[in-house]
Amino acid sequence: MSGSKSWIAAPLGTSVSREERAFFGGEAPWGFILFGRNISEPNQVSDLVAELKDVGGRDSTPVFIDQEGGRVQRLRPPLAPRYPPARTLGDLTERDPSLAERAAWIQGRLHAIDLARYGIKADCIPCVDVPVEGSHSVIGDRAFSTDPELVARYGRAMADGFAAGGGLPVVKHMPGHGRGNADSHLDLPVVSASPAELEDSDFVPFRALRNLPAAMSAHLLFEAIDPKRPATLSPIVIQSVIRESIGFDGLLMTDDVSMKALRGDFYDLSAAALSAGCDVVLHCNGDMAEMRRVAAAARPLAGDSARRAAAAEAFGARTPEVADEAALREEFAELLAQVA
């Protein structure tokens, strides 16, 4: 990890171009992330992951992906089976919460099995946002439940399942995207709830999962906490809420800084996120001009950020526990059959 800088990059296509190889080699992103545009067929995905790790200079270079299930699943058949959204798993609560918990654990474990086939060890799961009535549907069925205690329970199970497969889970979107009144891919959501309301609901799952090794920030404006800056750019939210109130001391990456919730020059946005307390800046659209600005603001990982990054890498480098894949898939299918 020595020499890595505080950003995560995404290649533009299904292989690393000559320009990208030279750029990534010089600007040393700590990790990479894949999207649908980067995926075509099994050997290509494996080759791309290996190429990114080679560019990163170490086997433990994190290669992230969003593989939740439902709407957010980058690897799809035939590269990986279709999985249900978190809400479908949460619906098992009506029969027995322990069934929902077990289903969440199995889905996490199966994600680890699927991703490991391509050399991917880091997944941006679980999503433990808590939707409220009237909030935007961008979270919607990506949430296990509207009950924060159940969200925490099932989110923990999914994270534990993925971790049992030797993977690095990334909890999102800290400190909570459930109340958002807009899609942060397109605009900045504003949350007007009081700090007490947030403490009693939105922050509950994140506090319960605060010992996970990595998390992703939320691009929301919490008016009652910092009326001027989105959470990703707010030292008040990151220090007072995420680090102190929630008690999270793992690696904090930004959500994608190219999302339209954030406005401005990419150097300024990246520098502001790092100054606010994020450990690494995530940039996802593969635009080289934008990446150059992000990389210019990034700095060598040092201090607490280096410690957290090293811990996250080590977490994702563990040997998977032995699992009977066929038996897990059969049990999972039986559980899903119970959802009305």
Secondary structure, 3 states (H helix, E strand, C coil): CCCCEEEEECCCCCCCCHHHHHHHHHHCEEEEEECHHHCCCHHHHHHHHHHHHHHHCCCCCCEEECEEECCEECCCCCCCCCCCCHHHHHHHHHCCHHHHHHHHHHHHHHHHHHHHCCCCCEECCCECCCCCCCCCCCCHHHCCCCCHHHHHHHHHHHHHHHHHCCCEECEEEECCCCCCCCCCCCCCCEECCCHHHHHHCCCHHHHHCCCCCEEEECCCEECCCCCCCCHHHCHHHHHHHHHHHCCCCCEEECCCCCCCCCCCCHHHHHHHHHHHCCCEEECCCCCHHHHHHHHHHCCECCHHHHHHHHHHHHHCCCCCCCCCHHHHHHHHHHHHCCCC
